[in-house]
Amino acid sequence: RRTSRWHMQQPSCAQFRGLLQRRVGGVFEDGRGDAEFAAIPSFKALHAVLHDVWPDATALDKAVVRTRWCTCVSAGAIGAQQAQPDAVAAASSLTLAALDAWGSGDTVAAAASLRGALDREPYFAPAMLALRAVFMAEPRLCDVAGDDPSPDHLAALVERLAKDCECARSVGSRFVAGLRCECGTVAGVRDVLTGLWQRLVEADFAAAAVNFARAADAGCRDGLYNLGVLQYRGEGCTKNQRRAARLYEQAAQLKHAAALFNLGVLANGLQHDHGESVEQDRELAAQLYRKAADLKDDAALTALAVLYERGEGVGKNVCHAAELYREAAAVGNSFALYDLGVLHERGEGVVKDLSWAAYFYAQATDCGHAAAMCSLGVLYDRAEGVPRDIPRAAELYRMAADRGDLDGMFNLAELFDRGEDGFPQDQRKAVELYQRAADAGHIIAMLNLGVLYDRGEGGLPQDSVKAGQLFQKAAEGGELDAMFDLAELYERGEGVELDYLHAAQLYQQAADMGHAPSTCNLGTLYDQGHGVQRDLRYAWKLYRQAADGGDTFAKREISSLLMSRNGGVVMLDADLFDELGAELAVAEDDNEEEEEEEAGVHNDGADASS
């Protein structure tokens, strides 16, 4: 769930002057062109390139490069021609002149300069933001019927840039909806813009705090809110959650939706300072989310929907939760789109429809939601709601894994592990992905990796000790199969010291949570008196529980006890004995058929009598 708020980046006057002084196209020593520059896939990759190619770059140099990369990728994503360095420099110069004119009170000149900037570089996000702010301050300057875009259209363009451009998406587009000049002076808005650039691009938190504080003193609600964010995180100032809450409250009084949302997050207990307790008040959280939702905040709509879905702080109403998710999804909230997909997949609050689930997962995937990518991949993997398409499933799993989604890593590893429908089997790659997911805490990945070590498969050496360590971690995470596998190691004395008593304790722990194979093996220990006092009656009871859970081996053990007729076991009536015998016969026939299929034996019925 999203529990924090981000903003669109906006350069300060100093950064614009830096852009004016340099020509970004030749900034790299190895002469990278714009096309190759724009092909750098992510903000993280850009930093790696900077470190390798230009290790002595100053903070200003890096800011210029980041702005250039953002512009190149944004223009390419929207389908425009790659921007030229001169166009960026000209747009920067005109935007700087517009801010200076606006600061002196000449909004007409400011609007004219910003129009000129967008004429030279149509997708220059700083100019879009500044022009939107000017239009909102002076609506008379916006000629919607003519050539000027409306503030809403400008906001939509910037949000599109934020979705298509990795750099912009990493800082988000929340500031677009939050900027309101009527809540502060022009100087206050400029301080906020400068502070956001310093915080999100330059990582100069101390300087950002100074600008946000100056904007807050001028009565700018965005200054109050952003200063609260710094106080909450301890960036550029002492970490103080209570001080942050007070700043959020002041911004909320000025109807700042993001501040209301963050107050709701605090009341919901989703975030807290280290060492500082937070009182959880779900009812208050719901009230705050509702107020922010009334201001058309999509994150608040989604958070409120989650409370209705779970019945926390409000009466449980999954149907109403679905309505709220739809409202937030209508404006492109990826979390709401994903949650709508989950509801349709489960049939909760809406009609169960896997095709609709796939539709909403696809919409959320387009917005960069990693869990949605994984869930959509599962539907393609299982042919649920969409035709089966293993290559497409693998692509989605890979996309999710690249964004750090552990289920995506695990599912991709399973595809490599089994290899099917034209997807190449590669157990070494599977092991690598299992290891990545296990290192990040994925419980079932630990289990699968442990199984591979136990069997010596996937290019791994047979190592029962390593397997036991992985089973132990997975068992501590509550994985029942891991408890079972670890108990078997203790029962065999492989990788760990032989210990029937500890094996019995692990089997008992899993059996108490309904794990049929563990229940059966626990019955075997009581049947044989290993690690526990022999008790055939209790063994019989455990076998029956495991058999009721569908464990075929337990049914065989029941038959074995019936055949032995010892130990004073209470005999079953003939009908139940015949029923167990019939089930065992069916299981044996199934096993024989599977063996014949594997051996390639295809009888046409000639030997049916045998």
N, C-alpha and C positions, 0 to 999 in steps of 0.2 A: 504494500500500500504506500502511496506517496505521502510522506510526512514532512516535506519541506518545500520551500518555494524558491524558484530561480527567476532570473530576469534577463532580458535581452541586453547584450553589451552595447555601450555607447562611448565613443572616444571623447577625451577631453580636448580642449583647445591646444594644449601642448602636443598631444599626439597628432592632431591634424597638421600642426606646423612641421612635425617630424616627417609625416607623409609627403608634405609639400617639398621638403628639402631633398628627399631621396627618390630614386627611381627603382621601384621594387623588382622589376623584371630581371635586373642584373645582380640581385643581392647575393646569390649563391656563387661561390668561387668556381664551381664546375659548370656554370652556364646552363643550369636547368631552364627549360622553356616553360611557358605558361601551361601548356597542355600537361607536361609531366608534373609540374607543380600542383595543378589541380587534381591529378590522379592520386596524390597522397591520401590514403583512405580515411584517416582519423586524426583528431587533435593530438592523440598520444603518439601516433606515427610521425606527425609533424615535429614534435619535440625531439624525437629520436634523430630525425634528419638534421635538425638544427644542431644537436649535440655533435653529430658526426662530421657535418660539413662546415659548420661555422661555430666552433667551440668558444671563440672569444667575442661572440655577439653581445652587445649591451642590451639592457632591458628595453631601450627604445628600439633598437634593431629588431628584437624579437617581437615587439608589439606591431611594428610595421609588417613583418613577415606574416604574422598571424592574421592581420587585417587583410593582407593581399590574398592569402590562402582562402580565407572565408569568402571573399568576394568572388574568386575564381570558381570555387566549388558551388557557391550559390547560383551564379550565372549559368554554369553548366547544368545544374540540376533543373532549372526552370526552362532550359532550352534556348537561352540567349547566347549570343556570341561571347567568347571569352573576353573579359574586360582587358583593356590595355593599360599599362602603368600610367600613361599620360591622362587617361580618362579618370583613373582613381585619384590621381593628384589633383586634377581639375575639380572633381566632385568634392574632394576633401577641402580644397581652398574655398570653394563657394559655400560649403556647409559651415566652415569656420567664419566666413564673412557674415553668413546669416545669423549665427549665434551672437556675434558681436552687435549686429543691427538690432536683433531682438532684445538683447540686454540693454541697449540704449533707448528702447521703446518704439523703434521703427519696425513694426510687424509687417508693413507692406513690403519694405525692402527685404526683410527676412524671407518672406514667402517667395519673392521673386528670385532671390539667390538660390533657395532650395529647389525651385522649379528648374533652374538652370543646372543644378547639380544632378538632378534626376534625368535631365535631358542628355547629359554626358554619360551617366552611368545609371541606367534605369533601375538596377537592383541594389543600389547602395543603401544598405539598411539604416545607417546613421541619419542620412538625409530623409528617409521615409519617416523615421521616428520624430525627427525634429519638425518636419512639415505637418505631421499629424498633431503634434503639440501646438503648433501655431494655429492650425485650423480650429482646434478645440478652444483655444484662447480667444480667437477672433473668427467666429463662424462666418462673418460677412465676407471674409477673404476666400472662402471655399466656394467655387463655382462648379457645383456638382453637375449642372446641366451642360457646362462647357467642357474644357479639357482637364480640369482639376479632379483628381480622385477624391472620394469622400474619406473621412477619418477611418470609417469601418473598412473601406477597401484597402487603405494603407496598412491597417492592422492585419488584415487577412494576408496581404503580401508578405509582411514581416514574419507572420506565423508560418507561412509556407516555406520561407527561407529557413526558419528554425527547424522545420521537419526534414527538409531536404539536405541541410548542411550539418555535418557532424559537429563542427565547431559551434554553430549557433545552437544546435540541440543540446549540447553539453551545458550551456548556460541558460537555455530555455527562453520562453517568450512571455513570461508573466508580466514583465514591466509594461508591455504594450497595452494591456487592459487596465493597468493601474495608474498610468500617468494622467493626472488631472491638474491643469494649471490653476484652476480656480481655488485649489486648496493651498496655494502658496505663491510666492512671488516667482517671477521669471528667474531671478538669481537662485532661488531655492531649487528650482527644477534643474538648472545648470549644475548646481552642486551635486545633486543626485546623479545626473548623467556622468559627471566626472568621477564620483565615488564608485559607481558601478563598474566603470572601465578599470579603475585602479584595483578594485577588489577581484573582478572576474577574469581580467586579462593579465594585469601586471602582478597580481597577488600582493599588492602593497596595502595591506589591511590597515596599518596605522594611518596612512594618508586618506584612505577611504573613510575611516571613522571620523576624521576631522571634517571632511566634506559632508558626510551624513549628519553630523552634529550641527554644523552650520545651517544646513537645510531644515533640520528639526527646529532649531531656534527661530527660523523664519516662518514656522507654522506649516511646513510642507509635510503632508502625511507620509509620502514616500520616504522622506528623510527619517521620520520617526520609525517607520517600519524597518528600513534597512539598518538603522543603528541598532534596533532590537535584534535583528539577525546576527550582527557582529557580537553583541553582548551575549547572546545565547550560545554562540559557538566559541567565544573567547578569541576572536580574530581581531587583532589590532587593539584590544582592550582586555581588561580582566573579565573572565567568564563569570557571568552572573545571571542565572535564569530568572530570578525574581525581578531584577532590573529590566530584563528583556520583556517580561510579561507586562510591566508597567508601560513600557514604550509601545508595545502592541495595543494595550488598552487605549492609549492616547490616539494612536492611529485609527483604531476601531471607532472611536467617537466621531472621527471625521469620515466614517463609512468606508474604510479601507478594507476591501474584501479579503485580501491576503492576510492582514493582521487578525481579522476575525477567525479565519481558518486556522492560523497558527495558535491562537488562544484555544480553539477547540481541540487542536492536537495536544496541547499541554493538559487540558482538562481530561482528555481521553487517556492520558498516561502513556502515550506512545513514545514520548521522548523525555529524557530526564538527564540532569547533570550528574556527573560522577560524585557520589557521596552526598547528593542532595535529594531527599525524598520528594515525591510528587504525589499529591492526593488525587486519586482517580475519581472523577465525577462524570459518569457517562451522560447523565441527564443534562448537565451544564454543557457538555461537549455537543450534544444534539441541538441545544438551543443556539449555540454559537455557529455551528455548521449551517443551521437553518437561516440565520441572519445573513451569513455570507452567501448562501445559495440564493437568497432573495436579491442579492446584488449580482446575480448571474455568474457566480464563481463555480466553474465546473468541478474543481477539485473538492469544494465543499459539498456539492451535490453528490459526488461519488462517496465521500466519507459518510454523509448522512445515510446514503443507501446501504452502506456496509452495516451501520447500526441497526437499521430496520431489518436487514437480512439476518442478523444474529440475535435481534431482540435485546440489544444492550442500550439502556437509557431510554428506550422507547418500546412500545409493544411490538412484538415480532410480526412483521408483515412483509413477506417476501414479494408479494405482488406489487406493493407500493415501492419496495426497493427496486424492482425491475423498471418501474416508471421513472424513478429518479435516475437510474443508470441510463435509460433511453434519452432523457433530457440532457445529461452530460455527454453522452455519446454523440448527440446531434451536433455538438460543437467540436468534435474530434478528440475528446478525452480518451486516451488509450486505455487507462485503467477501467473506465466504464465500459468501453467496447469489449475488453477482455472478460469482465465480470458478466456481461450480458451473454457472452459465449458460454461461460461456465454454467449459467442458469439454464440455458437452452440444452446444454449437454446433459445436465442432471434432471431437467424437467421440473425445476423448482420455481414457482411463481409465474412460470410461462409454460407453454406447451413444449414437451420434449421434442426437439427437432434437431438432429445432428447437422442437417444442411444449413440451418440458421446458425448453429454453433460455429460451423466452419466459416460462414460469412463474416460473423463478428470477429472471430480470431484473425481472419485475413485483414479486416479493417485495422485491428489493433497492431498487427504485424507491420502494416504499412506505416504506422506511427512509431515503429521502433520498439514495441513492447516484447521483451525477450520471452516471458512466460507464454505469451500468445503464439509466438513462433513455435515453441516446443509443443504446445497443445494442438496447433494446426498440423504439425508434423505427425503427431500421434494419430490424428484422424486419417491422414494419407497413408500412414503405415498400416492401419487396421481396416481401411476401406469403409470408414464410418462417415456418412454424409457426403463423401467425395469418392471418386474412383481411386482404387489402390494405385499408389505411385511412389515406389520406394526411393527412386532418385530425388523426387521432390521432397519427400520426408527427410531424407539425409541432408538436403540443402537447408531445410528449415532448422533441423537439429544443429547443423553447423553454425547457422546464423545466431541461434540462441546461445550456443556454447561460446562463440566469439564475444558475446555480451556478458559472459560470466554466469549464464544460467546453468545450474548444476544438473537439472533434469535433462537439459539439452545435451550436455556432455555425456551423461549416462546413456541416454537413448541412442546417441550416435555410436558410442562404444558397443552397445548391444548389436547394432546393425553390422559393424565391422566384425564382431565376434561370431555372428551366425552366418552372414553373407547369404543373400537370397535375391531372387528376381533380378539377376543381372548386377546386383551390387556386390563388388568384390569382397571376399573374406580377407581380413587382415588382422590377425589376432595381436600382432605387435602394436598396431595402431589402437586396437581395442584396449590393450593393457595400458598404453600411454594415456588414453582418455579416462579409463577407470582410475588411474593413479591421480590424475588432475582432480577429478571429482572427489575422490576419497580424501585427498589432502585438504580439500575445501570443506570437508565435513559431510559428504553425501553418504548416508548409511548403507544403502544397498550397493553402492559402488565398492565400499569396503568389503562387503560380503562377497560379491562376485570376484573381486581381486583375491580375496582369501581362498576361494574355491580354486582359482587358477594356480595359486601357489601350492595348495594342498595336492592337486593333481599333477603339477609340473607341466601345465599347458600354456599356450600363448607365448612360447619362447622363454618362459620363466623356469628357473630350476625348481625341482620339487623341494619345498621348504615348509615343513609342518610348523616350525617355530614362527616363521613370518605369518603363515596362515592363522595360527592361534592368536597372534597379536591383532590381526585385522578382525578376526571373529570377536575378540574381546571388545574392541572399540565399537563395533557394530551392535553387539549385545548391550553394551552400556547405553547405546542410543535407542534401545527398545526394539530392535529387529529380532523377531522370533526365530527365523531361520538361522540367524547367527548364534543365538543361544543353543539351538539344536546342534549345529555343526561344532561349536566349541565343546559342548557336552560329549559329543562323539570322540573328539580328540582326547578328552580326559578319560573316557571309557577305554580307549585303545592305548593310551599312554604315548601318543605320537605328538612331538613338539612341546609337550607338557608332561609333567610327572603323572603317572597313573594314579587316578583318584576317583574311585567309584562314587564316593559320597558327594564330591563337588559336582560330578556329572549328574547325580540324582537331583541335586539342588537346582541346577540349570534346567533340567528337564521339567522339574516341578514348576519353576518360574514361568516357563513357556506354556506348560499345560494349563496353568491357572488362567492364562489369557486365550485359551481355546486352540492351541496348536496341536493338532491331532497326532503328527509323527512323534512329537515329544511325549505326549500322553502314552503312546504305544511303547516307546523305548523305556519310559519310566515303569510301565507295567512289566517289561522284560527284566528290569533290575529287581523288582519285587518278586517276580517269578523265580529268578535264579538266586536271590539273596546276595546280590553284589552291592556293597556300600550301604545296604539297608537290611533290616531283618526280613527274612523270607516270609511272604504273606500271599498265598495263592488266591485267597478271597479278594484281597485288595488289587492284586494283579488282574484278576478276572474283571473287576469293576473298571479298572483303567483301560483294559482292552475293549470293553463294551463302549466306553466313552469315545475312544479313538475310532472304533468301527462306526459309531453313529456320526462321527465327523468325516467319514469317507475314507479312512485309512485301510487299504486292502491288506497290508501286512498284519494289522491288528485282527482282522477277520480270520486270517490263517492261524494266528496264535490261539484264537478262541477254539478253532477246530482242533488244534493240537492238544489243548487242555481237555476238550471233550473226549478225544481219543484215549488220552492217558488215564482218565477216570481216577486220579489219585488226589491225595491231599484234602479229601472231603469237599471238593467243589460241588456246588449245587447243580444238578443236571438240568439242562434245558428241556422244554417239551419238544416233541418230535417235529411239530410244525415249524418252530423257530430254527431248529437244527437244519431241517430241509431248506428253509429260506436262506440260511447262511451258506449251505452247500451250493445252492443254485447261484448265489452271487459270486462265490469263489469260482464256480465253473465258467461263468460268463467272463470273469476277469482272466482266467486261464486261456479261454478262447481268444479274447482280445489280444493277449500277449502273443499267442501263436500266430495270429493273423499279421501282427506287426513284424514278427520275425520273418514270416514268409515274404512280406512286401520288401523288407530290407534285403533279403536274399535274392529277390527278383523272381520268386516262384509265383506263377499265375495259373492256378488250376481252374478249369472250366466246369468243375463239378464232378469229374470222373471219379474222384476219390472221396466223394461226400460221405459215403457210408462209413468209410474208415474214420 
